[in-house]
Amino acid sequence: MNRAIIFGFSDQDGTYLSEHLANYETISYRSHRHEGGIDIRNRWQVNNIINKYKPRYIFNLAGIPSTDPQRFSDIYSTIYEGTFNILESVRENELKAKSIIASSAYCFKAEDTKKEIKCSSSYRLDNPYSLARINTMNLAKYYSNIGVQSITAHLFHHESQYRSKSSLIMQLAKDVIEYRNGKIDYISLRNEGIVKEWNHASDLMRALVLIAEKYDGNEIIIASGKVYSAKAIIEIMMDLLNIKPPLIKSQETTKQVYMGDAYQLYELGWKPNINIRELCSEILFSLDPDLRMHGS
């Protein structure tokens, strides 16, 4: 059986990716910030793992999702040095492994209209996270040019019941439930103008396996091209609970659109299996299993 290694295993992406790798012997490692995890910045540690298992595919999900300049060194080293250690280990051990390097929609500047973001779109250079992702993408291209197969996969926004309770979709669901229960009179948003994708994590992790098996390029957008505002998500959740939408107060309304160009992914035969109502229902139910959904 072919092997796959996951670096940076997480409760959300790692869990779903493992499910979609059922046909492979999968070895997973959490980051060094978790008990029993490994430090992907440790060249010796990474090389030993890759040389021991000699995988067909390597999925690098490792990264610190922060734009805090005070954490620049940790953010950059985890993303860039971690990827270097993986790709250099593949080269040194002369393996035929293909590496899939997870990147993010936040590498790109938001649009002010519903214009698709492509691999060729303008980058953000205003924070350490996006800078690390962009430089890592170029590193992966270098290794591809010298014969080490690698793909940078720009993952657009994805959610599930495993998302952190501090994530936007979880906060929205919490507010919707509190409004339903009469604990608050309105829902507050930081920026009503943000429009983005709200894909299910399972669908995007399935896409990662698909590109590992079928895609020969070195960069691709992992997105559905379907976008919603936070206000629209609130309205869907309210409809699921069969209650009228609440008053929504927003601190600003600056238009920021994150919509990915999903053309290449659809050409490979991928399409999302879980729709937005099913996702919202899952999120609400994860916070309150006693809720009764309407028309989910």
N, C-alpha and C positions, 0 to 999 in steps of 0.2 A: 504493500500500500504506500502511495506517495505521502510525504510528510509536509506539514505546514507549521510554521512558527508564528506566533503572535507576540510581538513586543508591545508593552503598554496596554495590556488587557484591562478593560474597565467593565463595570457592571452593565452598562448599556451596550456600547459598541462591541466589546469583547464577547459578551454573552451571545448576541445575535450573530456575530461573525462565526463563532464556534459552531452554532447551529447550522449555518450554511456551508460549513466545511465538514459535514458529517461523513463525506466520502473520503476524507483524509485522516491520517493520524495527526492530530493537532496537539502541539505543545505550546502552552500559554504562559506568559510571564507578566506579572504586574510590575509597575515601576518601583523604584527604590523608596518612594514615599509611602509604600504599603508594606506591612509586615510580610516577610518572606519574598518580597520582590527583588528584582535585580536593577543595578544601576547601568542603564544603557550607555552612559558616558564612559564606562569602564571597558576599554578596548579588549583587555585580556578576557574578561567575563563573557562579552559578546562573541568573541572569536571562538572560545571554547564551546559555547552552546551551538553555534552554527557548524563548526567542524564535527561535533559529536553527532548531530542529528542529520546533517546533510539534506536539508529540506528542498522540496521542489518550489515552494512558495514561502516568502517571508512577508508578513504584514506588519508594518511599523505604525502603530497607533499612538506612540508615545508623544507627549507634549504637555506643556503647561499652559492651559487656556487663560492666560492673563496678559494684559497690555501694560502692566505696572512697570515703569522705568526703573524702579528700585529693585526689581527682580530680573533685570536685563541678563545678567550672567547665567543665572539658573535656567531661564527661559531659552536662551540662545544655545547653551551647551546641550541641554536635553534634546532639542529638536535637531540642531545641525550636527553636533559631534556624535549624537546617537546614530543618526543616519550614516554618517561617514564610517563609523565603526562597523555597521552592518555591511555596507557596500564594499568596504575594503577587505572585510573578512571573506566575503564571497569571492573577491578577486584573488586574494592570497591563497585560498584553498582550492582555486580553480573549479568552482562549482557551477552548475548550470541552473542555479536558483534564480527565480524572478522575484524582485522585491517590489512591493506596492507600498508607497510612502503616502500616508494620509496627510492631506493639506486641508485648507479651509477657505470658505467663501470670503472670509475676512482678509485674505491676501489682496482682494480687489477693492477698488473704490466703488462705493454705492452709486447707483444711477439715480437720476431725479425723475425718470419716466420708466415705464415698463419696457426697458430695453434689456435684452439678454446679455448676461456677462459671459464672455468667452475666455479661452485661455490667453488670447491676445489682448484682452482688456487691460486698462490701466491699473497698476498696482498701488497699494497703500504703502507709504514709507514713513508713517508717523508713529509707529510703536514697535517695540522689540519682537512681539509675536509675529506680526506680518513680515518683518524684515528677516527673521529666522526662517520662516516658511519659504520666502522668495529665494533666499540664498541656498536653501536646501534643495529646492526645485532645480536650480542651476547645477548644483553638485550632482544630483541624480542624472541630469542630462549628460554631464561629463562622463560619468561611469557608463551610461548607455552607449556613448560614442566609442568607448574602449572595450565594448563587448560584455559589460555587466548589465544584464537586463533589469531595468527599473522603470516604474511608472509613478508619476506624481498624480495622485487622485485628489482633486479639489472638492471636498465634501461640502455640499450646501446644508443648510440647517435641517437637523433631524431630531426627533423627539421620541419618547416612549415613557412607559410607566417607571422606567429605571432612571429617569432624569433626576438631577439634583433638585431638592425642594426649593433651592434658591433660583432655579431657572425661570425664565419668563413664563413659559407655558404652565408650569406648576403654580406660579404666583397668580396667574390669571384664573386658573381653576379654583384655587383657594378662595380668591375674592368672589368668584361666581357663587360658590357654595355658601360663603358667609352672607352674601346679599340675599340668596334664597332663604337662608335661615333668619333673616332680619337683623343680622349683626352689624351691617354697614348700609349706608344709604346711597352710595355711589361707588364706582370703580375708578381708580386713578391710574393714568398711564404717564410714563415719562415723555414719550414721543409718539403721538397718534399717527405720525406720517411714515413710520417704518412699515414697509411692506416686504415680506420675505417668504421663503418656502418653509413649510412645516411638514416635512416628510417624516414617514415612520422610519426609525433607525433600522428595523429589520429589512426594509426595502433597499436602503442604501448599502447595508452590509452585504446583501445578496448581490448588489451591483459590483462590489469589490471583488467577490469571488469570480463573477462573470468576466471582468476585465483581466483578472489574473490568467484565466483560461483562454480568453479569446482575443484580447486586445494587444496589438503589436506596437502601438505608439509609445511615447514617453511622457505624455501629459494628457489628462482628460478631466472634464467637468462631470461630477457625480451629482446630478440634480434631476428634478422632474419638470421644471419650468412652470410649476403651478404655485402661485403666490397668494397670500392673504395678509391683510392688516391685522393687528392685534384686536382692533374693534370687531372685525369679522369673526375672529376666533371666539370672542366673548359672545357674540350673537349666536354662533353655532352651539356653544355650550348652553346658553339660555334656552334655545329651541329644544335641545336634547332633554332639558329638565322641565320643558313646557311652562316656562315663565317668560314674562315680558322683559326685553332688554332694559338694563338700568341706565341711569345717567352716567355718562363717562366724562371725566375731567382729565385733560391732558396738559402737561407743562409746556409742550411745544408741538408743532405740526410740521416740522421740516421733513420734506419728502426724501426718503432714502429707500431705494428699491434693490433688493438682492434676489435676482431671478437668473438662474443658471441656464445656459444653452445646453439642452439635453440631447441634441441631435445625434451625437456620436453614440451615446448610450442607448437610445432607442434603435439606432441602426444595428446594434449588437443583439437586439431582441428583448431588451429589458423594458419593463413597464412597472409602475407601482401597483402593488396588490392591496394596499391598505389605504382607504380614502380618508379624507379629513374628518368626517363625522365619526368614523370608527376610531381614529386616533384620539379625538376629543373625548369620546365615550370612555376609552381606556384610561385616559389621564384622570378624568373625574372619578371613575370607579376606584382607581388606585388610592385616592385620597379619602373616599367614603364608600365602602363596599355596599352600604345600605341604600344608596341612591337608586331610584327607578328611572331608567332612560326612556325617552319618548322618541320613537321613529329613528333609532340608531341603526 
